[in-house]
Amino acid sequence: MRWWKMLGLAGIAGVAATGVVIARAERRRRAYTPEEIRTRLRARVEAAAEAESASESASESAQPDGRSS
């Protein structure tokens, strides 16, 4: 029955470690100022728009007559 105790302790340690990881991530997230968050979000939107326009231009170049299928 000792292995059950070890399994239980390992489970408790796993839950505690997960809590630590979540708390660290939350602290990191809350450390940003509102202006930093806005800047990062704007950069992500720009990158997404560029990726979308690049994929659209690639699909247009695949069909030389410009028609969609």
N, C-alpha and C positions, 0 to 999 in steps of 0.2 A: 504494500500500500504506500510505500514511500515515493514511488514514482508519481502517484497522484498529487502528492504534496509538491513535488518539483514542478509538475505540469501547472499546478495552480499558481505557484510563485512565478513561473515564467509568463503566465498569462497576465498576472498583475504587473509585472515589469514591462510587458509589452504595452499595456494600456497606459502606464505612466509615461513611457517613452513617447508614445503617440501624443499624449497631452503636451509634453514638452515641445515637440516639433510644431504643433498647432499654435502654442503660445508664442513661440519665436516668430513664426510667420505673421501672426497677428501684430506683434510689436513692430516688426519691420514694415508692415503695411501702414500702420498708424503713424509711423515716423515721418511720412511724407507730408510736406506742406500742401495746402490746396493748389498753389501755383505749380508745384512740381507735378501733381496729379494731372492738372490741365495740360501741361506741356507734354507729359507722357502719352495721354490719351490722344492729343492732336497728332503726335508723331505716329501713333498706331493707326489712326484713321488715314493719314497720308499714305502710309505704307500699304494699307489694305486697298486704297484707291489705285495706287500705282500697280499693284499686283493684278487688280481686276482689269485695268486698262491694258496691261501687258497680255493678259490671257485673251481679252477680246481681240486685240490686234493679231495675236497668233492664230485665233480661229478664223479671222477674216483673211489672213494670208493663206490659209489652207484651202480656201475656196476663192479662186482668182476672179470669178465673175461677181462676187459680193453677195450672192444669194444665200439665204440660210436654208438648211434642209428640213 
